[in-house]
């Protein structure tokens, strides 16, 4: 049963339904012990936040900044602000000072909530350059606040402003005036080019998204949902709210690098993720099998063959598997695949929404073959996440991104661009009428920038239109497609395809250094540092052989002819990655101009 209340009342309405049932499972900042809160405790704290915000002077539809990694305090702030019809502006925990300064000034933020020391330090350094910023509220009580900062307070002291709900009558009066036209978030896209754009997301968009996703995403009150992606990311934010409307428990994972340990400790049934997560799972299992004895390798290889035949060749196509195949799969599922899932902490796996980038078909087949329901979908910040998705238990096509959700009108332009219209689509960009006008067609369709097509009711994507490269020979190259094929190699951590106006395709590759070092030691390849390792001819020959194997199915003009192994990662600090870890190709072309030119030297 779904409770699809206005965001200002959702938590309180659910508390009336579930009362003292456990709802939030979390760790304190830097803590090691899992704790929990009930729906009633969740509701009480949200009320305190609403009251405290009124006491600070937060106005209806005022923009409030939240600059933190995932935490229960983040949830309290979101729903507490919505409780008085304020707007939350989520900042990625990894945002730079320049990005923070831009967003605070663009949204005229007066009150900024921050997570840990790093976020506080950045906010403090830009405070004087942000004309509207009045106060910083710090979630983590272990943060060292400068004695000179009289405009900073800890979250626990902020909450005391809401003790005993001194403004509750006013809070309820404000909630009574709540409208679906209220802005809930201004979510700044991380952007691979130029400044961030503030996408306006209204309460009505959320309401429509929750209603339509409820019809195709079967999360329920018995699910334990691990929040892994940042709450700043619209995929996680929308998914989190859907789970709350259904009464599912939320397990708040604060530190992304700890997610696999969190899975083993909390045993989630659902988790939204990006394809890179499953690529790493695939590579981890593959590496473990490679190191097993011949008998185990043969058994697992056979099990994967049976799993693929059962779950992909039959079930994904809506066909019933033959009895003998079904019985063999069930036996292998209980013996072999159950051990894999247990190792991941997914003994009770229900389903796992996956979006945000191209899913490698090999990885998608693997995940389904071992008995994990990966639900591939497609969406954007501007569409409030879901545009289309696979449906659990229904036919799907590996490589597709599912069936359009109810209420979304999809049109393919003459140029092949996916165009959208519907109640979940943004009204535009904050303070940017020029960008808003450019983002829509004359008949009101939002231009996604993605090339795709519809076939038998399913949506298939081809590439980002702006990302298409044209070689000097006139051939079009889709770099993301090539990158996704090569990223499944266990030795490749990051990759950037180079091809625009070039004679052939080349690549900048960040290897998985520990594995490469292990390979070098096993093969008696001497090296003193990463520079020597990445330049070694034996290492380059080994990588070339692996890359050539992976790209056999690519057209000749799409295949990587030359590559450079780099001794250092792409980083956000150098402007090479967005907050969602997408590569900024324009920046890479500048930062690695010397290495790129060397690959094209005759």
C-alpha positions in Angstrom: 0.0 0.0 0.0 1.4 3.4 -1.0 1.0 6.6 1.0 1.7 9.3 -1.7 1.2 12.4 0.5 2.5 15.8 -0.2 6.2 15.9 0.7 5.4 18.3 3.6 3.4 15.6 5.3 4.7 12.2 4.0 6.8 11.2 7.0 4.1 12.2 9.5 1.4 10.3 7.6 3.6 7.2 7.4 4.3 7.4 11.2 0.5 7.2 11.7 0.6 4.0 9.7 3.7 2.3 11.1 4.3 3.9 14.5 7.1 2.3 16.4 8.2 0.1 13.5 12.0 0.4 12.7 12.5 2.6 9.7 16.0 4.1 9.5 19.2 2.0 10.0 22.4 4.0 10.0 25.8 4.7 11.5 26.9 7.9 13.1 29.6 9.8 11.2 32.8 7.8 11.6 31.0 5.2 13.7 31.1 1.4 13.4 27.9 0.4 15.1 24.6 0.2 13.2 21.7 2.1 15.0 18.1 2.5 14.1 15.1 4.9 14.5 11.4 4.2 14.3 8.9 5.9 12.1 7.7 7.9 15.2 11.2 9.0 16.0 11.7 10.0 12.3 8.5 12.0 12.4 9.4 13.7 15.7 12.8 14.8 14.5 11.4 16.1 11.2 8.9 18.2 13.2 11.8 19.5 15.3 13.7 20.5 12.2 10.6 22.3 10.8 10.2 24.2 14.0 13.9 25.0 14.3 14.0 26.3 10.7 11.1 28.7 11.5 13.0 29.9 14.6 16.0 30.5 12.4 13.9 32.6 10.1 13.5 30.2 7.1 10.7 31.5 4.8 8.2 29.6 2.6 9.9 28.6 -0.7 13.3 29.8 0.5 16.4 27.9 -0.7 18.2 25.9 2.0 21.5 24.2 1.1 22.5 20.7 2.1 26.2 19.9 1.6 26.8 16.4 2.9 27.2 12.8 2.2 24.3 10.5 3.0 23.2 10.6 6.6 20.0 10.5 8.7 20.5 14.2 9.3 20.3 14.8 5.5 16.8 13.1 5.6 15.7 15.2 8.5 16.7 18.4 6.7 15.0 17.5 3.5 11.7 16.6 5.1 11.9 19.3 7.8 12.4 21.9 5.1 9.5 20.6 3.0 7.4 20.6 6.2 7.5 24.4 6.0 7.4 24.5 2.2 11.1 25.5 1.9 13.3 24.3 -0.9 16.4 22.1 -0.4 19.4 22.6 -2.6 21.5 19.4 -2.4 25.2 19.7 -3.0 27.5 16.7 -3.7 29.7 16.0 -0.7 32.7 16.1 -3.1 31.8 19.5 -4.6 34.7 22.0 -4.9 34.8 25.4 -3.3 34.2 27.0 -6.7 31.1 24.9 -7.2 29.8 25.6 -3.7 30.3 29.3 -4.2 28.5 29.3 -7.5 25.5 27.4 -6.2 25.1 29.3 -2.9 25.2 32.6 -4.8 23.0 31.5 -7.7 20.3 30.2 -5.3 20.8 33.0 -2.7 21.3 30.5 0.1 21.2 31.9 3.6 21.4 28.6 5.6 23.8 25.8 4.7 23.8 22.4 6.4 27.2 20.6 6.1 28.3 17.0 6.9 31.8 16.5 8.0 35.1 18.3 8.4 35.8 18.6 4.7 32.5 20.1 3.9 32.7 22.5 6.8 36.2 23.6 5.9 35.1 24.3 2.3 32.0 26.2 3.3 34.0 28.3 5.8 36.6 29.2 3.1 33.9 30.5 0.7 31.7 32.1 3.4 33.0 35.6 2.8 32.5 35.3 -1.0 28.8 34.3 -0.6 26.9 37.5 0.0 23.6 35.9 1.2 25.2 33.1 3.4 24.3 33.8 7.1 24.8 30.5 8.9 26.4 27.1 8.7 24.9 24.1 10.6 27.2 21.1 11.0 25.8 17.5 11.1 28.9 15.8 12.5 29.5 16.7 16.2 33.2 15.7 15.8 33.9 18.5 13.4 36.4 21.1 14.7 34.7 24.5 14.4 37.0 27.5 14.4 36.5 29.7 17.5 36.2 32.7 15.3 33.1 31.3 13.6 30.2 32.8 15.5 27.9 32.0 12.6 28.3 28.2 12.9 26.4 25.8 15.0 26.2 22.0 15.5 23.1 20.2 14.3 22.3 18.9 17.8 22.2 22.6 19.0 20.1 23.5 16.0 17.6 20.8 16.9 17.1 22.3 20.4 15.5 25.3 18.7 12.7 22.9 17.8 12.4 21.2 21.2 8.8 20.8 22.3 7.7 22.1 18.8 7.4 25.8 19.7 6.1 26.8 16.3 4.0 23.7 15.5 0.8 25.6 15.0 2.5 27.7 12.4 4.1 24.7 10.8 0.7 23.0 10.4 -0.8 26.2 9.0 1.9 26.4 6.4 1.4 22.7 5.5 -2.3 23.4 5.0 -1.3 25.9 2.2 1.1 23.4 0.6 0.7 23.1 -3.2 1.9 20.7 -5.8 3.3 23.7 -7.6 5.7 24.3 -4.7 9.4 23.8 -5.6 10.9 20.9 -3.6 14.5 20.9 -4.9 16.7 22.9 -7.2 19.2 20.2 -8.2 22.3 21.4 -9.9 23.5 19.0 -12.5 27.2 18.2 -12.3 27.7 18.9 -16.0 30.5 17.7 -18.2 30.8 21.1 -19.8 30.4 24.6 -18.3 28.7 25.8 -15.1 26.1 23.7 -13.3 22.4 24.2 -14.2 19.8 24.3 -11.4 17.0 21.9 -12.4 13.7 22.9 -10.8 11.8 19.9 -9.3 8.4 20.5 -7.9 6.3 18.6 -5.3 3.9 17.8 -8.1 6.7 16.2 -10.1 7.6 14.0 -7.1 3.9 13.1 -6.6 3.5 12.1 -10.2 6.8 10.2 -10.2 5.8 8.3 -7.0 2.4 7.4 -8.5 3.6 6.1 -11.8 6.7 4.3 -10.4 4.5 2.5 -7.9 2.8 0.8 -10.8 6.0 -0.7 -12.2 8.6 -0.9 -9.3 7.5 -3.5 -6.7 9.3 -2.2 -3.6 7.3 -3.0 -0.5 7.2 -2.6 3.3 9.2 -5.8 3.8 12.2 -4.6 1.7 15.4 -3.4 3.3 16.8 -0.8 1.0 20.5 0.2 1.1 21.0 3.8 0.1 24.4 3.7 -1.8 24.3 6.5 -4.4 24.4 10.1 -3.0 21.0 11.6 -1.9 22.1 14.5 -4.1 21.7 12.2 -7.2 18.1 12.3 -8.5 18.1 8.6 -9.0 18.8 7.9 -5.3 16.6 10.8 -4.2 13.6 9.7 -6.2 14.1 6.0 -5.3 14.5 6.8 -1.6 11.2 8.7 -1.5 9.4 5.9 -3.4 10.7 3.5 -0.8 9.4 5.8 2.0 6.0 6.0 0.4 5.9 2.2 0.5 7.1 1.8 4.1 10.3 0.0 3.2 13.2 0.3 5.7 16.1 2.5 4.6 19.7 1.6 5.4 21.7 4.8 5.1 25.3 4.1 3.8 27.3 7.2 4.5 30.7 6.3 2.9 30.5 4.9 -0.7 33.8 3.0 -0.4 32.2 1.0 2.5 29.2 -0.2 0.5 30.3 -3.8 0.0 31.0 -4.1 3.7 27.6 -2.5 4.5 25.9 -5.0 2.2 27.5 -7.9 4.1 26.5 -6.4 7.5 22.9 -5.3 6.7 21.7 -7.8 4.0 19.6 -5.4 1.9 16.9 -6.8 -0.4 17.1 -3.8 -2.8 19.6 -1.1 -3.8 19.8 1.4 -6.6 23.1 1.7 -8.3 25.0 2.7 -11.4 26.4 0.1 -13.9 30.0 0.6 -12.6 29.0 -1.0 -9.3 27.9 -4.2 -11.1 30.9 -4.1 -13.4 33.1 -4.2 -10.2 31.0 -7.1 -8.8 31.4 -8.9 -12.1 35.2 -8.4 -12.2 35.5 -9.4 -8.5 33.7 -12.7 -9.1 35.6 -13.3 -12.3 38.9 -12.8 -10.6 38.0 -15.1 -7.7 37.0 -17.8 -10.1 40.2 -17.4 -12.1 42.2 -18.1 -9.0 40.1 -21.2 -8.2 41.2 -24.8 -9.1 40.2 -26.3 -12.4 37.2 -28.2 -11.0 35.6 -25.1 -9.4 36.2 -23.1 -12.6 34.5 -25.7 -14.7 31.6 -25.9 -12.2 31.1 -22.2 -12.2 31.4 -21.9 -16.0 28.7 -24.6 -16.4 26.5 -22.9 -13.8 26.8 -19.6 -15.6 25.9 -21.3 -18.9 22.8 -22.8 -17.3 21.9 -19.5 -15.6 22.1 -17.6 -18.8 20.1 -20.1 -20.7 17.4 -20.2 -18.0 17.1 -16.5 -17.1 18.2 -14.8 -20.4 17.4 -17.2 -23.3 14.0 -18.1 -21.8 12.7 -15.9 -19.0 13.8 -12.6 -20.4 12.0 -13.4 -23.6 8.8 -14.4 -21.8 9.3 -18.1 -22.5 8.9 -20.9 -20.0 12.1 -22.9 -19.5 12.0 -26.7 -20.2 11.5 -28.7 -17.0 14.9 -30.3 -17.1 16.6 -26.9 -17.5 14.5 -25.4 -14.7 15.3 -28.2 -12.3 19.0 -28.0 -13.1 19.0 -24.2 -12.6 17.2 -24.5 -9.3 19.8 -26.9 -8.0 22.7 -24.7 -9.1 20.9 -21.6 -7.8 20.7 -23.2 -4.3 24.3 -24.4 -4.3 26.5 -22.3 -6.5 24.7 -18.9 -7.0 23.5 -18.7 -3.5 27.1 -18.8 -2.3 27.9 -15.9 -4.6 25.0 -13.9 -3.4 25.9 -14.7 0.2 29.4 -13.4 -0.3 27.9 -10.1 -1.5 25.5 -9.9 1.4 22.5 -10.4 -0.9 21.0 -13.6 0.4 17.5 -12.1 0.3 17.9 -10.2 -3.0 14.6 -8.8 -4.4 15.6 -6.4 -7.2 18.2 -3.8 -8.0 17.4 -0.7 -10.1 20.3 0.3 -12.3 20.7 3.4 -14.4 23.0 6.4 -15.0 25.1 5.1 -17.8 25.3 2.3 -20.4 25.1 -1.2 -19.0 27.5 -3.6 -20.6 25.4 -6.5 -22.0 27.9 -9.0 -20.7 27.6 -7.6 -17.2 23.8 -7.5 -17.4 23.6 -11.1 -18.5 26.0 -12.1 -15.7 23.9 -10.4 -13.0 20.7 -12.0 -14.2 22.4 -15.4 -14.6 23.5 -15.6 -11.0 19.9 -14.9 -9.9 19.9 -11.2 -9.1 17.1 -9.2 -10.7 18.8 -6.1 -12.2 16.1 -3.7 -13.3 17.7 -1.5 -16.0 16.2 1.9 -16.5 16.8 5.3 -18.0 16.2 8.8 -16.7 17.5 12.3 -16.2 17.5 14.9 -13.4 15.1 16.9 -15.6 12.6 14.0 -15.8 12.8 13.4 -12.0 14.7 10.1 -12.6 12.7 7.4 -14.3 11.7 7.7 -18.0 11.6 3.9 -18.7 12.6 0.7 -16.9 12.3 -3.1 -17.1 9.5 -4.7 -15.1 10.3 -7.4 -12.6 9.1 -10.8 -13.9 8.2 -9.5 -17.3 10.1 -9.9 -20.6 13.0 -7.5 -21.3 15.8 -7.1 -23.8 19.4 -7.1 -22.7 20.8 -3.8 -24.0 17.5 -2.0 -23.7 16.4 0.5 -21.0 12.9 -0.8 -20.5 9.3 0.3 -21.1 8.4 4.0 -20.8 6.6 4.6 -17.5 2.9 5.6 -17.5 2.3 9.3 -18.2 5.5 9.9 -20.2 5.1 10.8 -23.8 8.2 9.8 -25.8 8.9 11.1 -29.3 11.9 10.5 -31.4 13.0 13.6 -33.4 14.0 13.4 -37.1 17.6 13.6 -35.8 17.0 10.6 -33.6 16.9 12.5 -30.3 14.7 11.2 -27.5 12.1 13.9 -26.6 9.9 13.8 -23.5 6.7 15.3 -22.3 4.7 14.6 -19.1 4.0 15.5 -15.5 7.4 14.4 -14.2 9.3 16.7 -16.6 11.0 19.9 -15.1 9.5 23.3 -15.7 13.0 24.5 -16.5 16.3 25.8 -15.0 16.6 28.2 -12.1 17.4 31.8 -13.1 18.1 30.6 -16.7 15.3 31.4 -19.0 17.7 31.2 -21.9 18.6 27.6 -21.1 15.0 26.6 -20.4 13.9 27.9 -23.8 16.7 26.1 -25.6 15.9 22.8 -23.7 12.3 22.5 -25.1 10.9 22.1 -28.6 8.3 24.5 -29.8 5.6 22.0 -29.1 6.8 21.6 -25.5 8.9 18.4 -25.6 12.1 18.3 -23.4 15.2 17.6 -25.4 17.2 14.9 -23.6 20.4 15.1 -25.7 20.3 11.3 -26.0 19.9 9.5 -29.3 17.6 6.4 -29.2 14.7 4.5 -30.7 11.6 2.6 -29.7 11.1 -1.0 -30.7 8.2 -3.2 -29.7 7.4 -0.9 -26.8 11.0 -0.8 -25.4 13.3 2.1 -25.4 16.9 1.7 -26.7 19.6 4.3 -26.4 22.4 4.8 -28.9 24.6 7.6 -27.5 24.8 11.1 -26.2 24.3 13.3 -29.2 26.9 15.9 -28.0 29.3 13.1 -27.2 29.4 11.7 -30.7 32.9 11.9 -32.2 33.5 12.2 -36.0 36.8 10.9 -37.1 38.8 12.6 -39.9 37.6 9.8 -42.1 34.0 10.8 -41.6 33.0 7.9 -39.4 30.9 8.6 -36.3 32.1 7.1 -33.0 30.1 6.7 -29.8 32.8 6.9 -27.0 30.6 5.8 -24.1 29.7 2.6 -25.9 33.3 1.7 -26.5 34.3 2.6 -23.0 31.5 0.4 -21.5 32.8 -2.6 -23.4 36.4 -2.1 -22.2 35.6 -1.2 -18.5 34.7 -4.9 -17.8 38.4 -5.8 -17.9 39.7 -6.3 -14.4 42.8 -4.3 -15.2 40.9 -1.1 -16.3 39.7 1.3 -13.7 38.9 4.4 -15.9 39.1 5.0 -19.6 38.6 7.9 -22.0 38.2 7.4 -25.7 39.8 9.9 -28.0 38.6 10.1 -31.6 37.1 13.5 -32.5 38.7 14.7 -35.8 41.3 12.0 -35.5 42.4 9.3 -38.0 41.6 6.5 -35.6 40.4 5.7 -32.1 42.8 5.9 -29.2 42.3 5.8 -25.4 43.7 7.2 -22.2 43.5 4.3 -19.6 43.8 4.4 -15.8 44.7 0.8 -14.8 43.8 -0.9 -11.6 47.3 -0.3 -10.2 47.4 -3.1 -7.5 46.4 -5.7 -10.0 48.9 -4.4 -12.6 51.7 -4.4 -9.9 50.7 -8.0 -9.0 50.9 -9.1 -12.6 54.3 -7.4 -13.0 55.7 -9.2 -9.9 54.3 -12.6 -11.1 56.0 -12.2 -14.5 59.3 -10.8 -13.1 58.7 -7.4 -14.7 60.9 -4.9 -12.9 59.5 -1.4 -12.0 60.3 1.2 -9.4 57.2 3.3 -9.7 53.9 3.6 -11.6 55.5 5.6 -14.4 57.8 2.7 -15.2 55.0 0.2 -14.8 52.7 2.0 -17.2 55.4 2.5 -19.8 56.7 -1.1 -19.8 56.4 -2.8 -23.2 55.4 -6.2 -21.7 52.6 -4.5 -19.7 51.4 -2.6 -22.8 51.4 -5.8 -24.9 49.4 -7.7 -22.2 46.8 -4.9 -22.1 46.7 -4.7 -25.9 45.8 -8.4 -26.1 43.0 -8.0 -23.5 41.6 -4.9 -25.2 41.7 -6.6 -28.7 39.8 -9.5 -27.3 37.1 -7.3 -25.8 36.6 -5.2 -28.9 36.3 -8.0 -31.5 32.7 -7.2 -32.1 33.3 -3.5 -32.8 33.5 -2.2 -36.3 37.1 -1.8 -37.5 36.9 2.0 -37.3 35.5 1.9 -33.7 38.4 -0.2 -32.4 41.1 1.3 -30.2 44.3 1.3 -32.2 46.6 2.9 -29.6 46.3 3.7 -25.9 48.3 5.3 -23.1 48.4 3.9 -19.6 48.5 6.8 -17.2 50.2 6.6 -13.8 47.7 8.8 -12.0 43.9 8.7 -11.7 41.5 11.2 -13.3 40.4 13.5 -10.5 37.7 16.0 -9.6 40.4 18.3 -8.1 42.0 18.7 -11.6 38.5 19.2 -13.1 38.6 16.0 -15.0 35.6 14.4 -13.4 32.1 15.5 -12.4 30.7 14.9 -9.0 29.0 11.8 -10.4 32.4 10.6 -11.7 31.7 11.2 -15.4 34.7 12.3 -17.4 35.0 15.8 -18.7 36.4 15.1 -22.2 37.2 18.7 -22.9 39.4 19.0 -19.8 41.1 15.7 -20.5 42.0 16.9 -24.0 43.8 19.9 -22.5 45.4 18.1 -19.5 46.7 15.2 -21.6 47.4 17.0 -24.9 51.0 15.8 -24.9 50.1 12.2 -24.4 47.3 12.4 -26.9 49.4 13.9 -29.6 52.1 11.2 -29.0 49.5 8.5 -29.9 48.9 10.1 -33.3 52.6 10.8 -34.1 53.7 9.0 -37.3 
